[in-house]
């Protein structure tokens, strides 16, 4: 029986170290928050067996603080960033060196709803009504680009591979009377050059690897049910070349939480499912991670909190619905859902996979926050 078929066996194998992972020396970024020996005894540690490259400690949370955060790799995979209520920090992937700290805005309610980092040193942060774009080696004052018309939080943003374009999309409610728009910014000219119609309650924008096309989530309402749809445009003239309505989400689904140009992932009936956008065909369905081996009997069911794709991997965080026990970070193969690795960890608030699938980052939002970059076992 494969790990995907037997998640309990997979969890046990991970705990006894049957995956031949080597724990690298942990590197704390200079200037990051430090902990005393007493604090370290109480704070969560990097999970056993995780091939960590570096760890950065953050702030101490109390009950009034928000634990929500977002994370993203740069388009070339050399930088990685994490945004939360305290601001945005951008690190160098190879050694965890801090490249830039961008403070949170003074105005209240302006959280970071999305984050994108370009290969040529720009960081875009999605806010309510638009994005802020910072030069990582420049002044602290960002360029600001606003949505066309009225929009809420910009929950998806992406740079083109060459850093010429920035696309962003704000989520639209199911009952919104007007369609949503994907705004495209020419960063050289410093202005919005295209406003492309596409609406989604769970947003997604991404450029093709060669930069010649852009796709965005586009949800059509059919009998009160959302569809897994998307639209694509070529970047020369922004002509729409694909309009995929998708199929209605199966009854009982939560999500979709993630999608690319072919498939969407979501939770349904205690499982993580992957379904084709064009036909609705179920690619695979696997049980969510079981409770930790030391969890109390009768633990609450697991739920899918976070999920991200690379070209061949699915990275997720799955936790008990009761939120009083630790969850699990799970790496699965995109092709068949087979579990590659599983790590017990509490309070994960953000996940990101490197573009080449060779590394992943997670950040926690429980106790003293910390961020870890780790290698993907192969």
VOPAGU-2260 file (C-alpha; in pm, 1 decimal, decimal comma):
REM VOPAGU-2260
SITE   aa  ch    i         X         Y         Z
SITE  UNK   A    0       0,0       0,0       0,0
SITE  UNK   A    1     143,1     334,7    -101,8
SITE  UNK   A    2     185,6     631,5     135,7
SITE  UNK   A    3    -101,7     804,8     -44,7
SITE  UNK   A    4    -325,7     508,4      32,3
SITE  UNK   A    5    -211,2     478,9     394,7
SITE  UNK   A    6    -149,3     820,8     550,4
SITE  UNK   A    7    -106,5     667,3     897,4
SITE  UNK   A    8     179,4     454,1     767,9
SITE  UNK   A    9     325,6     760,9     597,4
SITE  UNK   A   10     313,6     962,6     919,9
SITE  UNK   A   11     477,7     680,5    1116,6
SITE  UNK   A   12     752,9     644,2     857,4
SITE  UNK   A   13     826,6    1016,1     873,6
SITE  UNK   A   14     843,7    1012,2    1254,9
SITE  UNK   A   15    1096,6     728,0    1269,1
SITE  UNK   A   16    1309,2     891,0    1002,4
SITE  UNK   A   17    1275,9     648,8     711,3
SITE  UNK   A   18    1313,6     937,4     467,1
SITE  UNK   A   19    1691,5     991,5     436,8
SITE  UNK   A   20    1690,7    1362,1     503,4
SITE  UNK   A   21    1990,4    1549,1     640,5
SITE  UNK   A   22    1915,9    1834,1     881,6
SITE  UNK   A   23    2128,2    2129,7     774,5
SITE  UNK   A   24    2270,9    2383,4    1018,2
SITE  UNK   A   25    2006,8    2642,5    1099,3
SITE  UNK   A   26    2097,7    2999,5    1017,1
SITE  UNK   A   27    1933,3    3291,6    1196,8
SITE  UNK   A   28    1930,0    3612,4    1002,9
SITE  UNK   A   29    2129,5    3892,0    1171,6
SITE  UNK   A   30    1893,5    4131,1    1342,9
SITE  UNK   A   31    1609,0    3879,8    1371,8
SITE  UNK   A   32    1436,7    3838,5    1707,6
SITE  UNK   A   33    1639,1    3627,2    1951,2
SITE  UNK   A   34    1509,9    3397,3    2224,5
SITE  UNK   A   35    1648,6    3318,6    2568,1
SITE  UNK   A   36    1719,9    2957,8    2673,4
SITE  UNK   A   37    1396,5    2960,6    2875,8
SITE  UNK   A   38    1201,8    3082,9    2571,4
SITE  UNK   A   39    1359,9    2816,9    2350,4
SITE  UNK   A   40    1243,2    2544,9    2587,3
SITE  UNK   A   41     885,6    2665,5    2543,0
SITE  UNK   A   42     884,4    2760,7    2173,9
SITE  UNK   A   43     810,7    2516,6    1890,1
SITE  UNK   A   44    1111,3    2379,5    1707,3
SITE  UNK   A   45    1171,3    2283,7    1346,5
SITE  UNK   A   46    1000,4    1945,5    1287,1
SITE  UNK   A   47    1216,2    1635,6    1314,5
SITE  UNK   A   48    1341,6    1511,5     978,6
SITE  UNK   A   49    1289,2    1841,3     797,3
SITE  UNK   A   50    1587,1    1933,0     577,4
SITE  UNK   A   51    1594,6    2294,8     694,3
SITE  UNK   A   52    1831,5    2535,9     521,6
SITE  UNK   A   53    1761,8    2826,7     757,7
SITE  UNK   A   54    1516,2    2950,5    1018,5
SITE  UNK   A   55    1431,3    3309,5    1114,0
SITE  UNK   A   56    1253,5    3388,0    1439,1
SITE  UNK   A   57     991,5    3659,6    1437,8
SITE  UNK   A   58     771,6    3834,5    1687,7
SITE  UNK   A   59     587,7    3709,6    1992,1
SITE  UNK   A   60     212,4    3691,8    1937,0
SITE  UNK   A   61     -55,2    3756,2    2193,4
SITE  UNK   A   62    -430,1    3707,6    2168,7
SITE  UNK   A   63    -481,0    4048,4    2004,9
SITE  UNK   A   64    -233,2    3990,0    1724,5
SITE  UNK   A   65    -322,0    3855,6    1383,4
SITE  UNK   A   66    -140,6    3537,2    1283,4
SITE  UNK   A   67    -228,3    3565,0     913,7
SITE  UNK   A   68      53,4    3599,2     660,3
SITE  UNK   A   69     140,1    3543,7     293,2
SITE  UNK   A   70     459,1    3413,2     133,3
SITE  UNK   A   71     607,6    3403,6    -217,5
SITE  UNK   A   72     925,2    3315,3    -405,6
SITE  UNK   A   73    1066,1    3542,2    -673,7
SITE  UNK   A   74    1008,4    3433,9   -1032,0
SITE  UNK   A   75    1369,3    3308,7   -1056,4
SITE  UNK   A   76    1359,4    3137,0    -715,1
SITE  UNK   A   77    1652,4    3335,6    -571,7
SITE  UNK   A   78    1450,9    3544,2    -323,1
SITE  UNK   A   79    1162,2    3466,1     -91,9
SITE  UNK   A   80     936,6    3696,2     106,8
SITE  UNK   A   81     691,0    3682,5     393,5
SITE  UNK   A   82     430,9    3950,0     472,9
SITE  UNK   A   83     234,1    3984,5     795,5
SITE  UNK   A   84     104,4    4257,7    1027,0
SITE  UNK   A   85     459,3    4365,6    1111,1
SITE  UNK   A   86     557,0    4428,6     747,9
SITE  UNK   A   87     729,2    4241,8     465,8
SITE  UNK   A   88    1069,3    4075,4     487,7
SITE  UNK   A   89    1255,7    3957,6     177,7
SITE  UNK   A   90    1536,1    3702,2     218,9
SITE  UNK   A   91    1801,1    3549,5      -3,6
SITE  UNK   A   92    1711,2    3185,4     -59,5
SITE  UNK   A   93    2060,6    3039,1     -52,7
SITE  UNK   A   94    2155,7    3160,3     297,2
SITE  UNK   A   95    1862,9    3346,1     455,6
SITE  UNK   A   96    2032,2    3686,6     442,2
SITE  UNK   A   97    1782,8    3970,7     487,1
SITE  UNK   A   98    1758,9    4170,0     163,4
SITE  UNK   A   99    1495,3    4424,3     267,3
SITE  UNK   A  100    1249,2    4495,0     546,8
SITE  UNK   A  101     941,8    4685,9     432,6
SITE  UNK   A  102     737,1    4824,4     722,1
SITE  UNK   A  103     362,9    4784,3     747,6
SITE  UNK   A  104     159,4    5089,8     639,2
SITE  UNK   A  105      56,7    5338,2     905,2
SITE  UNK   A  106    -309,1    5328,1     804,0
SITE  UNK   A  107    -523,6    5065,9     973,8
SITE  UNK   A  108    -676,4    4776,3     784,9
SITE  UNK   A  109    -416,0    4777,6     507,5
SITE  UNK   A  110    -303,6    4419,4     544,1
SITE  UNK   A  111     -96,0    4232,1     286,9
SITE  UNK   A  112    -337,4    4015,3      88,6
SITE  UNK   A  113     -84,9    3896,6    -170,6
SITE  UNK   A  114     287,1    3914,8    -240,0
SITE  UNK   A  115     494,1    3882,9    -557,5
SITE  UNK   A  116     869,0    3926,6    -610,8
SITE  UNK   A  117    1034,8    3981,2    -948,2
SITE  UNK   A  118    1369,3    3855,8   -1076,5
SITE  UNK   A  119    1487,9    4216,2   -1115,6
SITE  UNK   A  120    1440,4    4330,8    -757,4
SITE  UNK   A  121    1079,9    4445,5    -718,0
SITE  UNK   A  122     824,1    4343,0    -456,5
SITE  UNK   A  123     449,4    4390,9    -507,9
SITE  UNK   A  124     214,1    4381,5    -208,5
SITE  UNK   A  125    -159,9    4350,3    -261,3
SITE  UNK   A  126    -369,6    4589,8     -52,3
SITE  UNK   A  127    -735,0    4687,1     -49,8
SITE  UNK   A  128    -801,2    4858,8    -381,5
SITE  UNK   A  129    -460,9    4811,1    -543,3
SITE  UNK   A  130     -94,4    4718,0    -505,9
SITE  UNK   A  131     222,7    4879,8    -378,1
SITE  UNK   A  132     545,7    4812,9    -570,1
SITE  UNK   A  133     880,0    4855,8    -393,6
SITE  UNK   A  134    1229,2    4852,6    -538,8
SITE  UNK   A  135    1424,3    4629,0    -301,0
SITE  UNK   A  136    1740,1    4839,4    -339,6
SITE  UNK   A  137    1562,7    5175,0    -355,8
SITE  UNK   A  138    1361,6    5423,1    -149,3
SITE  UNK   A  139    1096,4    5316,7      98,1
SITE  UNK   A  140     821,0    5504,5     -90,2
SITE  UNK   A  141     639,0    5259,7    -319,7
SITE  UNK   A  142     470,7    5310,6    -653,4
SITE  UNK   A  143      96,9    5256,4    -618,4
SITE  UNK   A  144    -139,0    5111,8    -877,9
SITE  UNK   A  145    -513,0    5100,5    -820,7
SITE  UNK   A  146    -780,5    4862,8    -943,8
SITE  UNK   A  147   -1005,2    4976,5   -1223,2
SITE  UNK   A  148   -1333,4    5076,4   -1061,5
SITE  UNK   A  149   -1418,0    4957,3    -712,2
SITE  UNK   A  150   -1249,2    4647,6    -574,7
SITE  UNK   A  151   -1167,4    4491,0    -243,4
SITE  UNK   A  152    -848,8    4313,1    -136,3
SITE  UNK   A  153    -603,0    4232,5    -414,5
SITE  UNK   A  154    -550,5    3866,0    -333,4
SITE  UNK   A  155    -343,2    3762,7    -638,1
SITE  UNK   A  156     -39,4    3927,8    -797,3
SITE  UNK   A  157     231,2    3802,5   -1034,7
SITE  UNK   A  158     532,1    3939,6   -1221,4
SITE  UNK   A  159     625,9    3826,6   -1569,3
SITE  UNK   A  160     954,6    3630,1   -1583,8
SITE  UNK   A  161    1147,7    3928,1   -1725,3
SITE  UNK   A  162     998,0    4170,4   -1471,8
SITE  UNK   A  163     835,9    4387,7   -1740,1
SITE  UNK   A  164     474,0    4325,8   -1639,0
SITE  UNK   A  165     282,4    4303,0   -1313,2
SITE  UNK   A  166     -69,6    4155,0   -1313,0
SITE  UNK   A  167    -307,7    4163,6   -1017,8
SITE  UNK   A  168    -664,0    4053,0    -942,2
SITE  UNK   A  169    -905,1    4130,4    -658,8
SITE  UNK   A  170   -1160,1    3879,5    -533,3
SITE  UNK   A  171   -1523,2    3934,1    -631,2
SITE  UNK   A  172   -1824,6    3811,7    -436,7
SITE  UNK   A  173   -2075,3    3580,2    -601,1
SITE  UNK   A  174   -2344,4    3851,7    -597,2
SITE  UNK   A  175   -2128,7    4135,8    -734,2
SITE  UNK   A  176   -2329,5    4305,0   -1014,6
SITE  UNK   A  177   -2023,5    4397,4   -1223,1
SITE  UNK   A  178   -1743,0    4170,2   -1345,1
SITE  UNK   A  179   -1397,3    4185,4   -1197,0
SITE  UNK   A  180   -1088,4    4298,7   -1384,4
SITE  UNK   A  181    -727,7    4186,5   -1397,5
SITE  UNK   A  182    -504,6    4494,0   -1414,2
SITE  UNK   A  183    -172,6    4474,1   -1598,3
SITE  UNK   A  184     101,8    4728,7   -1525,9
SITE  UNK   A  185     391,4    4812,4   -1757,6
SITE  UNK   A  186     658,0    4867,6   -1492,9
SITE  UNK   A  187     892,2    5044,9   -1731,6
SITE  UNK   A  188     630,1    5299,6   -1832,8
SITE  UNK   A  189     481,5    5308,0   -1483,5
SITE  UNK   A  190     115,7    5274,5   -1574,5
SITE  UNK   A  191    -173,3    5032,3   -1622,3
SITE  UNK   A  192    -179,3    4914,4   -1985,3
SITE  UNK   A  193    -456,9    4655,2   -1977,9
SITE  UNK   A  194    -776,5    4580,3   -1785,1
SITE  UNK   A  195    -884,3    4224,3   -1857,9
SITE  UNK   A  196   -1223,9    4092,4   -1754,5
SITE  UNK   A  197   -1205,8    3793,5   -1519,2
SITE  UNK   A  198   -1391,8    3736,2   -1191,1
SITE  UNK   A  199   -1310,8    3494,6    -912,5
SITE  UNK   A  200   -1395,5    3446,3    -547,1
SITE  UNK   A  201   -1058,9    3270,1    -509,8
SITE  UNK   A  202    -817,3    3452,4    -733,3
SITE  UNK   A  203    -514,5    3342,9    -934,0
SITE  UNK   A  204    -291,9    3517,2   -1189,0
SITE  UNK   A  205      22,2    3371,7   -1346,7
SITE  UNK   A  206     242,9    3428,8   -1649,0
SITE  UNK   A  207     367,5    3149,8   -1874,0
SITE  UNK   A  208     730,6    3049,0   -1825,7
SITE  UNK   A  209     826,0    3227,8   -2149,1
SITE  UNK   A  210     627,9    3541,2   -2055,0
SITE  UNK   A  211     414,9    3530,1   -2369,7
SITE  UNK   A  212      82,1    3459,9   -2200,6
SITE  UNK   A  213    -108,6    3546,2   -1883,5
SITE  UNK   A  214    -386,7    3343,3   -1725,8
SITE  UNK   A  215    -632,9    3431,6   -1450,1
SITE  UNK   A  216    -904,6    3255,1   -1254,0
SITE  UNK   A  217   -1253,6    3318,6   -1390,2
SITE  UNK   A  218   -1550,3    3174,6   -1200,8
SITE  UNK   A  219   -1886,1    3142,5   -1372,2
SITE  UNK   A  220   -2195,5    3103,4   -1154,2
SITE  UNK   A  221   -2419,2    2813,8   -1261,4
SITE  UNK   A  222   -2723,8    2733,0   -1047,4
SITE  UNK   A  223   -2559,3    2890,1    -743,2
SITE  UNK   A  224   -2249,1    2676,0    -793,3
SITE  UNK   A  225   -1906,7    2808,7    -889,3
SITE  UNK   A  226   -1699,7    2663,1   -1171,8
SITE  UNK   A  227   -1325,5    2604,0   -1203,6
SITE  UNK   A  228   -1273,7    2842,0   -1494,7
SITE  UNK   A  229    -990,8    3051,9   -1632,0
SITE  UNK   A  230    -902,5    3289,9   -1913,2
SITE  UNK   A  231    -574,3    3343,6   -2097,6
SITE  UNK   A  232    -434,0    3635,6   -2295,7
SITE  UNK   A  233    -121,8    3686,1   -2504,4
SITE  UNK   A  234     102,5    3965,6   -2378,2
SITE  UNK   A  235     138,3    4119,8   -2725,7
SITE  UNK   A  236    -179,2    4326,3   -2748,0
SITE  UNK   A  237    -353,3    4144,6   -2460,0
SITE  UNK   A  238    -581,3    3950,4   -2692,6
SITE  UNK   A  239    -785,4    3680,8   -2519,2
SITE  UNK   A  240    -692,2    3340,9   -2658,7
SITE  UNK   A  241    -864,0    3102,5   -2416,2
SITE  UNK   A  242   -1191,0    3114,5   -2228,0
SITE  UNK   A  243   -1245,7    2799,7   -2026,1
SITE  UNK   A  244   -1575,2    2799,3   -1833,8
SITE  UNK   A  245   -1471,8    2490,3   -1642,0
SITE  UNK   A  246   -1712,7    2252,4   -1473,7
SITE  UNK   A  247   -1924,9    2305,4   -1166,7
SITE  UNK   A  248   -1753,6    2231,6    -839,2
SITE  UNK   A  249   -1880,7    1902,3    -691,9
SITE  UNK   A  250   -2129,8    1937,6    -410,3
SITE  UNK   A  251   -1959,6    1970,3     -71,9
SITE  UNK   A  252   -1632,8    2114,0    -196,8
SITE  UNK   A  253   -1440,0    2380,7     -11,7
SITE  UNK   A  254   -1229,6    2591,2    -243,8
SITE  UNK   A  255   -1085,2    2565,8    -497,3
SITE  UNK   A  256    -780,7    2647,6    -291,7
SITE  UNK   A  257    -532,2    2628,5    -577,4
SITE  UNK   A  258    -532,6    2595,8    -954,1
SITE  UNK   A  259    -301,3    2606,1   -1251,3
SITE  UNK   A  260    -385,0    2594,3   -1620,9
SITE  UNK   A  261    -494,0    2229,3   -1603,1
SITE  UNK   A  262    -624,0    2130,7   -1258,9
SITE  UNK   A  263    -778,7    2260,3    -937,8
SITE  UNK   A  264    -732,3    2131,4    -581,3
SITE  UNK   A  265    -983,5    2156,1    -298,7
SITE  UNK   A  266   -1117,8    1973,8       8,5
SITE  UNK   A  267   -1420,1    1744,7      -2,7
SITE  UNK   A  268   -1546,8    1486,0     245,8
SITE  UNK   A  269   -1220,9    1470,1     438,3
SITE  UNK   A  270   -1008,3    1431,8     127,0
SITE  UNK   A  271    -782,6    1644,1     -90,0
SITE  UNK   A  272    -907,9    1615,1    -447,2
SITE  UNK   A  273    -754,8    1717,6    -778,5
SITE  UNK   A  274    -988,3    1768,3   -1074,2
SITE  UNK   A  275    -932,5    1862,4   -1439,2
SITE  UNK   A  276   -1064,7    2204,5   -1536,6
SITE  UNK   A  277   -1177,8    2108,1   -1886,8
SITE  UNK   A  278   -1369,5    1787,1   -1819,9
SITE  UNK   A  279   -1424,3    1779,0   -1445,8
SITE  UNK   A  280   -1252,9    1439,2   -1437,5
SITE  UNK   A  281   -1121,1    1342,6   -1095,6
SITE  UNK   A  282    -743,4    1302,6   -1125,0
SITE  UNK   A  283    -696,0    1169,7    -770,8
SITE  UNK   A  284    -839,9    1192,5    -421,1
SITE  UNK   A  285    -643,0    1116,8    -103,8
SITE  UNK   A  286    -736,0    1139,5     265,9
SITE  UNK   A  287    -619,6    1445,4     451,2
SITE  UNK   A  288    -334,9    1392,8     697,4
SITE  UNK   A  289    -435,9    1198,3    1008,7
SITE  UNK   A  290    -397,2    1355,1    1353,8
SITE  UNK   A  291     -47,9    1341,1    1504,4
SITE  UNK   A  292      51,1    1013,0    1666,0
SITE  UNK   A  293      42,9    1171,0    2011,2
SITE  UNK   A  294    -293,5    1343,4    1957,8
SITE  UNK   A  295    -574,8    1274,8    2200,0
SITE  UNK   A  296    -827,8    1005,4    2114,7
SITE  UNK   A  297   -1132,3    1142,3    1939,8
SITE  UNK   A  298    -943,4    1436,1    1789,1
SITE  UNK   A  299   -1146,9    1662,1    1561,8
SITE  UNK   A  300   -1144,2    1599,7    1184,4
SITE  UNK   A  301    -866,3    1750,7     976,2
SITE  UNK   A  302    -924,6    2037,6     734,7
SITE  UNK   A  303    -728,5    2181,0     444,4
SITE  UNK   A  304    -596,1    2524,3     543,2
SITE  UNK   A  305    -336,4    2607,9     277,3
SITE  UNK   A  306    -228,1    2456,7     -52,5
SITE  UNK   A  307      16,8    2554,2    -327,0
SITE  UNK   A  308     138,6    2402,9    -655,6
SITE  UNK   A  309     470,3    2382,7    -832,4
SITE  UNK   A  310     508,0    2214,9   -1170,2
SITE  UNK   A  311     513,9    1865,3   -1013,8
SITE  UNK   A  312     427,0    1902,9    -642,7
SITE  UNK   A  313     136,9    1987,2    -413,5
SITE  UNK   A  314     228,5    2146,9     -79,5
SITE  UNK   A  315     -41,8    2174,7     186,9
SITE  UNK   A  316    -102,7    2247,0     552,4
SITE  UNK   A  317    -376,4    2040,7     713,9
SITE  UNK   A  318    -490,3    2094,6    1073,1
SITE  UNK   A  319    -760,5    1982,7    1317,5
SITE  UNK   A  320   -1084,5    2175,4    1288,6
SITE  UNK   A  321   -1077,1    2237,8    1664,0
SITE  UNK   A  322    -747,1    2428,9    1621,3
SITE  UNK   A  323    -615,7    2312,2    1960,3
SITE  UNK   A  324    -374,4    2048,2    1824,6
SITE  UNK   A  325     -87,2    2059,2    1580,0
SITE  UNK   A  326    -136,8    1996,5    1211,4
SITE  UNK   A  327      85,6    1871,4     932,2
SITE  UNK   A  328     273,2    2007,6     633,6
SITE  UNK   A  329     234,6    1753,2     352,5
SITE  UNK   A  330     422,5    1722,8      22,4
SITE  UNK   A  331     247,9    1516,9    -246,4
SITE  UNK   A  332     318,8    1440,1    -609,0
SITE  UNK   A  333      96,4    1638,3    -842,7
SITE  UNK   A  334      72,0    1345,1   -1084,5
SITE  UNK   A  335     -86,9    1091,7    -849,9
SITE  UNK   A  336    -122,7    1241,9    -500,6
SITE  UNK   A  337     132,3    1010,1    -343,4
SITE  UNK   A  338     278,8    1147,2     -20,3
SITE  UNK   A  339     647,9    1236,6     -38,9
SITE  UNK   A  340     688,9    1370,3     314,1
SITE  UNK   A  341     482,2    1482,2     612,9
SITE  UNK   A  342     591,7    1704,1     902,6
SITE  UNK   A  343     405,3    1769,2    1228,2
SITE  UNK   A  344     394,8    2143,0    1299,4
SITE  UNK   A  345     155,3    2382,1    1472,1
SITE  UNK   A  346      -2,4    2704,6    1351,6
SITE  UNK   A  347     129,1    2737,7     996,9
SITE  UNK   A  348       3,4    3065,3     849,5
SITE  UNK   A  349     174,2    3074,4     506,0
SITE  UNK   A  350     328,0    2833,9     253,7
SITE  UNK   A  351     517,9    2879,5     -71,3
SITE  UNK   A  352     688,8    2642,3    -316,1
SITE  UNK   A  353     993,9    2744,9    -518,3
SITE  UNK   A  354     926,3    2768,0    -894,1
SITE  UNK   A  355    1147,6    2464,7    -963,4
SITE  UNK   A  356     996,5    2264,2    -677,2
SITE  UNK   A  357    1332,4    2222,2    -506,3
SITE  UNK   A  358    1251,0    2408,1    -184,6
SITE  UNK   A  359     957,2    2533,3      17,2
SITE  UNK   A  360     898,4    2796,8     282,7
SITE  UNK   A  361     654,4    2803,0     569,4
SITE  UNK   A  362     580,2    3056,9     840,7
SITE  UNK   A  363     398,4    3002,1    1168,4
SITE  UNK   A  364     148,7    3215,1    1352,4
SITE  UNK   A  365     149,5    3054,1    1697,0
SITE  UNK   A  366     353,8    3158,2    2000,5
SITE  UNK   A  367     674,5    3313,3    1873,8
SITE  UNK   A  368     645,1    3317,1    1496,6
SITE  UNK   A  369     921,1    3170,5    1285,6
SITE  UNK   A  370     990,8    3117,4     916,0
SITE  UNK   A  371    1175,2    2817,6     772,6
SITE  UNK   A  372    1314,2    2743,8     427,8
SITE  UNK   A  373    1361,4    2371,9     364,4
SITE  UNK   A  374    1466,0    2138,9      84,8
SITE  UNK   A  375    1209,9    1917,4     -83,5
SITE  UNK   A  376    1308,4    1549,0     -44,9
SITE  UNK   A  377    1351,9    1373,7    -376,7
